[in-house]
Amino acid sequence: MKMADFIGALFLARDVTHSVHLNTRSYAKHQALGGFYEGIVGLADGLAESYQGRHGLIGPITLQSAKKTGNVVEFLEDSLAEIEKARYDVCDDDDTAIQNQIDEIVSLYLTTLYKLKFLA
């Protein structure tokens, strides 16, 4: 996976969670998803800028389509698995500044999953 694909996956997660946020009847789910889609954009932007500062421009962001799923928890778990699998493909493990930004992204996914599974 290239960094443009990685960022594209984060943008997709933003789109999916925003859509579900607007269509849920659960206040707790609404709040958890709102926090996610508001947070992920800034984290993705910061990651892209840092990466480009070190490695040069990443080119056009790959815009992806969501696989059909009616379960946002399942979507986020699958998306998180892709991120964790690809993190060392897009950036060496000794590039700690950029890996730290990916850690922050993973943390946002995990806290959102906690809220959706146990508080919503």
BAZATI-608838 format. One line per field, with one value per atom (N, C-alpha, C): z, y, x. Coordinates in nm, 2 decimals. Atoms other than C-alpha are relative to their C-alpha. Example, Ala and Ser with C-alpha at 12.3 -4.5 7.8 and 13.67 -1.06 7.14 Angstrom:
<rs>
w: 0.00;0.78;0.00;0.00;0.71;0.08 $
v: -0.12;-0.45;0.12;-0.11;-0.11;0.11 $
u: 0.09;1.23;0.09;-0.09;1.37;-0.08 $
</rs>
This chain:
<rs>
w: 0.00;0.00;0.00;0.00;-0.08;0.10;-0.10;0.15;-0.06;0.06;-0.10;0.03;-0.03;-0.05;0.15;-0.15;0.33;0.04;-0.03;0.35;-0.06;0.06;0.11;0.09;-0.09;0.36;0.12;-0.12;0.64;-0.05;0.05;0.42;-0.02;0.01;0.35;0.13;-0.14;0.72;0.05;-0.04;0.77;-0.07;0.07;0.50;0.05;-0.05;0.63;0.13;-0.14;0.99;0.00;0.01;0.90;-0.05;0.05;0.71;0.10;-0.11;0.99;0.12;-0.10;1.24;-0.03;0.04;1.05;0.00;0.02;1.03;0.13;-0.12;1.38;0.09;-0.10;1.64;0.14;-0.12;1.92;0.03;-0.03;2.09;0.03;-0.03;2.22;-0.13;0.13;1.87;-0.08;0.07;1.72;0.05;-0.06;1.96;-0.03;0.03;1.92;-0.14;0.15;1.54;-0.03;0.02;1.55;0.04;-0.04;1.75;-0.09;0.09;1.51;-0.13;0.13;1.18;0.01;-0.02;1.33;0.02;-0.03;1.46;-0.11;0.10;1.17;-0.11;0.11;0.92;0.04;-0.04;1.12;0.01;-0.02;1.20;-0.14;0.14;0.83;-0.07;0.06;0.72;0.06;-0.07;0.98;-0.05;0.05;0.87;-0.14;0.14;0.50;-0.01;0.00;0.57;0.05;-0.06;0.79;-0.10;0.09;0.54;-0.12;0.12;0.25;0.04;-0.05;0.46;0.00;0.00;0.48;-0.13;0.12;0.16;-0.13;0.12;-0.09;-0.02;0.03;-0.24;-0.02;0.01;-0.22;-0.13;0.12;-0.53;0.04;-0.02;-0.57;0.10;-0.10;-0.28;-0.07;0.05;-0.37;0.07;-0.06;-0.32;-0.01;0.00;-0.22;0.02;-0.03;-0.20;0.11;-0.11;0.10;-0.04;0.02;0.10;0.07;-0.06;0.17;0.14;-0.13;0.54;0.07;-0.07;0.76;0.14;-0.13;1.07;0.01;-0.01;1.15;0.09;-0.08;1.42;-0.08;0.09;1.17;-0.10;0.09;0.92;0.06;-0.07;1.17;0.04;-0.04;1.29;-0.13;0.13;0.92;-0.04;0.04;0.85;0.09;-0.09;1.16;-0.03;0.04;1.06;-0.12;0.12;0.72;0.04;-0.04;0.88;0.08;-0.08;1.13;-0.09;0.09;0.85;-0.09;0.10;0.62;0.05;-0.06;0.86;-0.03;0.03;0.80;-0.15;0.14;0.43;-0.05;0.04;0.40;0.07;-0.07;0.65;0.08;-0.07;0.80;0.15;-0.15;1.17;0.07;-0.07;1.26;-0.03;0.02;1.13;0.11;-0.12;1.48;0.00;0.00;1.42;-0.08;0.09;1.14;0.06;-0.06;1.32;0.12;-0.12;1.63;-0.05;0.05;1.41;-0.03;0.02;1.30;0.13;-0.13;1.66;0.05;-0.04;1.73;-0.08;0.08;1.44;0.05;-0.06;1.58;0.13;-0.12;1.92;-0.02;0.02;1.78;-0.04;0.03;1.62;0.12;-0.11;1.94;0.10;-0.09;2.16;-0.06;0.06;1.91;0.01;-0.01;1.90;0.14;-0.14;2.28;0.03;-0.02;2.28;-0.07;0.08;2.01;0.06;-0.05;2.17;0.14;-0.15;2.54;0.05;-0.04;2.56;-0.08;0.09;2.27;0.01 $
v: -0.12;0.00;0.12;-0.13;0.35;0.10;-0.10;0.65;0.06;-0.05;0.79;-0.09;0.10;0.47;0.01;0.00;0.49;0.12;-0.13;0.85;-0.02;0.02;0.75;-0.09;0.08;0.48;0.08;-0.09;0.74;0.09;-0.09;0.97;-0.08;0.08;0.68;-0.03;0.02;0.61;0.12;-0.12;0.97;0.01;-0.01;0.96;-0.10;0.10;0.63;0.04;-0.03;0.74;0.13;-0.12;1.08;-0.03;0.04;0.92;-0.08;0.07;0.68;0.09;-0.10;0.97;0.07;-0.07;1.15;-0.08;0.09;0.85;-0.09;0.08;0.70;0.07;-0.05;0.73;0.00;0.02;0.66;0.13;-0.12;0.98;-0.04;0.04;0.79;-0.04;0.03;0.65;0.13;-0.12;0.99;0.08;-0.07;1.15;-0.07;0.07;0.87;0.01;-0.02;0.89;0.14;-0.14;1.27;0.02;-0.02;1.26;-0.06;0.07;1.01;0.08;-0.07;1.19;0.14;-0.13;1.53;-0.02;0.02;1.39;-0.06;0.07;1.17;0.09;-0.09;1.45;0.07;-0.06;1.64;-0.09;0.10;1.33;-0.04;0.04;1.23;0.11;-0.12;1.58;0.01;-0.01;1.59;-0.11;0.11;1.25;0.02;-0.02;1.34;0.11;-0.11;1.67;-0.04;0.04;1.51;-0.10;0.09;1.23;0.07;-0.07;1.47;0.09;-0.08;1.68;-0.08;0.09;1.38;-0.07;0.09;1.18;0.07;-0.06;1.43;-0.02;0.01;1.46;-0.14;0.13;1.16;-0.01;0.01;1.25;0.00;-0.01;1.23;-0.11;0.09;1.07;-0.10;0.10;0.74;0.00;0.00;0.78;-0.13;0.14;0.45;0.00;0.02;0.31;-0.10;0.09;0.14;-0.13;0.13;-0.23;0.00;0.00;-0.30;-0.06;0.05;-0.33;0.09;-0.08;-0.21;0.02;0.00;-0.24;0.09;-0.09;0.06;-0.05;0.06;-0.13;-0.10;0.09;-0.40;0.08;-0.08;-0.14;0.06;-0.06;0.04;-0.11;0.10;-0.29;-0.05;0.04;-0.39;0.11;-0.12;-0.04;0.00;0.00;-0.06;-0.11;0.12;-0.40;0.04;-0.04;-0.26;0.10;-0.10;0.04;-0.07;0.07;-0.18;-0.09;0.09;-0.42;0.08;-0.07;-0.15;0.11;-0.11;0.09;-0.01;0.01;-0.05;-0.02;-0.01;-0.07;0.14;-0.14;0.30;0.08;-0.07;0.40;-0.09;0.09;0.23;0.02;0.00;0.14;0.09;-0.09;0.35;0.15;-0.14;0.67;0.03;0.00;0.72;0.12;-0.11;1.06;-0.03;0.03;0.94;-0.12;0.11;0.61;0.04;-0.06;0.81;0.06;-0.06;0.99;-0.12;0.11;0.65;-0.06;0.04;0.55;0.08;-0.09;0.85;-0.04;0.05;0.73;-0.13;0.13;0.38;0.03;-0.03;0.53;0.05;-0.05;0.72;-0.11;0.12;0.40;-0.08;0.09;0.21;0.07;-0.06;0.47;0.01;-0.01;0.51;-0.14;0.13;0.13;-0.03;0.02;0.12;0.07;-0.07;0.39;-0.06;0.06;0.22;-0.14;0.13;-0.13;0.00;0.01;-0.05;0.12;-0.12;0.30;0.03;-0.03;0.31;-0.10 $
u: 0.08;0.00;0.09;-0.07;0.12;-0.07;0.05;0.07;-0.13;0.12;-0.19;-0.12;0.11;-0.40;-0.03;0.02;-0.35;-0.08;0.08;-0.48;-0.14;0.13;-0.76;-0.09;0.08;-0.87;-0.05;0.04;-0.88;-0.11;0.11;-1.09;-0.13;0.12;-1.33;-0.06;0.05;-1.36;-0.08;0.07;-1.45;-0.14;0.13;-1.72;-0.10;0.09;-1.87;-0.06;0.04;-1.88;-0.09;0.08;-2.02;-0.15;0.13;-2.30;-0.08;0.07;-2.39;-0.04;0.02;-2.36;-0.13;0.12;-2.64;-0.12;0.11;-2.86;-0.03;0.03;-2.85;-0.10;0.10;-3.12;0.06;-0.07;-2.87;0.08;-0.08;-2.73;0.14;-0.14;-2.43;0.08;-0.07;-2.35;0.02;-0.01;-2.41;0.12;-0.11;-2.16;0.14;-0.12;-1.90;0.05;-0.03;-1.91;0.04;-0.04;-1.90;0.14;-0.14;-1.58;0.10;-0.09;-1.43;0.02;-0.02;-1.51;0.06;-0.06;-1.41;0.15;-0.14;-1.08;0.08;-0.08;-0.97;0.05;-0.05;-0.95;0.13;-0.12;-0.70;0.12;-0.10;-0.50;0.06;-0.04;-0.49;0.08;-0.07;-0.39;0.14;-0.13;-0.11;0.09;-0.08;0.01;0.05;-0.04;0.01;0.11;-0.10;0.20;0.13;-0.13;0.46;0.07;-0.05;0.51;0.06;-0.05;0.55;0.12;-0.12;0.80;0.12;-0.11;1.02;0.03;-0.01;0.95;-0.04;0.04;0.82;-0.15;0.14;0.47;-0.05;0.05;0.25;-0.09;0.09;0.04;-0.14;0.14;-0.33;-0.04;0.06;-0.52;-0.09;0.08;-0.68;-0.14;0.14;-1.06;-0.06;0.05;-1.21;-0.15;0.14;-1.56;-0.01;0.02;-1.70;-0.05;0.06;-1.77;-0.13;0.13;-2.13;0.00;0.02;-2.18;-0.10;0.10;-2.47;0.05;-0.04;-2.26;0.13;-0.11;-2.03;0.11;-0.11;-1.84;0.08;-0.07;-1.75;0.08;-0.07;-1.65;0.13;-0.12;-1.42;0.10;-0.09;-1.27;0.08;-0.07;-1.19;0.10;-0.09;-1.05;0.12;-0.12;-0.83;0.09;-0.09;-0.70;0.08;-0.08;-0.60;0.11;-0.09;-0.43;0.12;-0.10;-0.24;0.09;-0.07;-0.14;0.10;-0.07;-0.02;0.10;-0.08;0.15;0.15;-0.14;0.50;0.03;-0.02;0.45;0.01;0.00;0.39;0.11;-0.10;0.65;0.09;-0.09;0.96;-0.03;0.02;0.93;0.09;-0.09;1.23;-0.03;0.05;1.05;-0.10;0.09;0.91;-0.09;0.09;0.76;-0.12;0.11;0.54;-0.08;0.07;0.47;-0.08;0.08;0.36;-0.13;0.13;0.10;-0.09;0.08;-0.02;-0.06;0.05;-0.04;-0.12;0.11;-0.27;-0.12;0.11;-0.49;-0.06;0.05;-0.51;-0.07;0.06;-0.59;-0.14;0.13;-0.88;-0.10;0.09;-1.02;-0.04;0.02;-0.98;-0.10;0.09;-1.15;-0.14;0.13;-1.43;-0.07;0.06;-1.48;-0.05;0.04;-1.49;-0.14;0.12;-1.76;-0.12;0.11;-1.97;-0.04;0.03;-1.94;-0.06;0.04;-1.99;-0.08;0.07;-2.15;-0.12;0.11;-2.39;-0.12 $
</rs>
